[in-house]
């Protein structure tokens, strides 16, 4: 059974077969954010109530460092995927759409790198 119109068959239009992986990665990152969010609440509670040295010691423990790095990577990747969908849905001009997606991806990459550098700096100094 053919689901494309005759005009789409002539133009070769149809599924680009990349939307499924994008959708799937949004769901995977959302599921990964659930336990990481619980960890983040614990971390924020500690950082607001504990002394500075205790917070640094907690961050420099291996499991907490891994959780913090994973949280940074997953949050920025999930946000970039979500904004890409918003841009693709609401910007009609193809050139502006491509520039906006690239700008968002580059911005989130730079923000993630800055956050990771901050974590590794805490590890080296603390």
N, C-alpha and C positions, 0 to 999 in steps of 0.2 A: 504494500500500500504506500502510495506516494503522498507525502504531506506538504511538499513544496508546490508553489504555484508554477504554471508553465513559464511565466516571466522569470521567476527565480531560478528555474532550471537553465534557462538560456543565459542569464547573467552569471550563473555559478554561485549564487548566494545561498546561504543556509547556515547551518551550525558551524561555528568556528572551532568547536570542540575544546575550548579553553575555559569556558564558563564553569564547567563542573569542578575542575580542580580549584578554581578561585572560590567557589561556594564551599567546597569541602574544607579548604584551609581556613576559611572564616569560622566554620563550625569547630574544627580541631583547636584553633587558638582560643575560641570561646570556652570550650571545655577545659583547656589547660589553665585558663584564667580563674576558674572556680577555686581549686585548692590554693593557687597562688594568691588569690584575694584574701583567703582566710589567713594565710601566712603574713600578708601585708598588714592586716588589721592587728595581728599580734605584734609585729614589728613597730607599727605606729604607736601602739599602746606602750610598749617598752620605751621607745624613744621619747615619748612625752612625759614618762614618769621616772625613768631611771637616770642616774648620773651619766655624764658624757663618756667616761671611761668604760662603764659597763655596756653602754650601747655600742661603742667601738669594738669591745671584746666580743659582743654578740654577733656583730656584722662580720668579723674576721674569722669566725668559726666556719669550717668548710661547708657544712650543709646550708648554713644561712647565706654564705656567699654564692653558692650555686643557685639557691632560690632567688636571690636578688638579681643575679645575672639573667636567669630564666625569665623572671618577671619583666625586666627591662626589654628583653628581646621579644617576648610574646606580646606585651602591651603595644610596643611601637609597630610591630608587624600587623597586629590585629587592627590598629587604628588606621594604618596605611591602606589595608584592604578595604575597610569600611568607607573611608573617604574616596577611594577610587570608585567604588560603586555609586556613591552620591554624585561624583563628578560625571561619570558616564551616564547616569540617569537624567541629570538636570542641565547639562551643558550641551547645546545642540551643535555648535560650530566645531568641526573636527579638529582644526588646528589649535584652538583654545583648549579643547578637551585634552589633547596630547600634552600640551605645555603644562596644563594644570596637574595632570597625573604625574608627570615627571617632577614638577616642583614639589608636590606633596611627598612623593617617594624620596626625593633628595633631602627634603627638610626632616623627615622622620629618620632617615639614615644618619644625618648629622646629629640630631638630638639623641639618638640611641648611642652613637659613638661618644658623645659628651658624657652621657650618664655612665657608660661603661668605664670611661677614663676616670670618672670620679670614684667609682667603686674600686678600681684597681689602685688608685691613689690612696684610698683609705687602707687598702690591704698592705701597701708598701710602707706607709707612714705609721699606721696603727699597729 
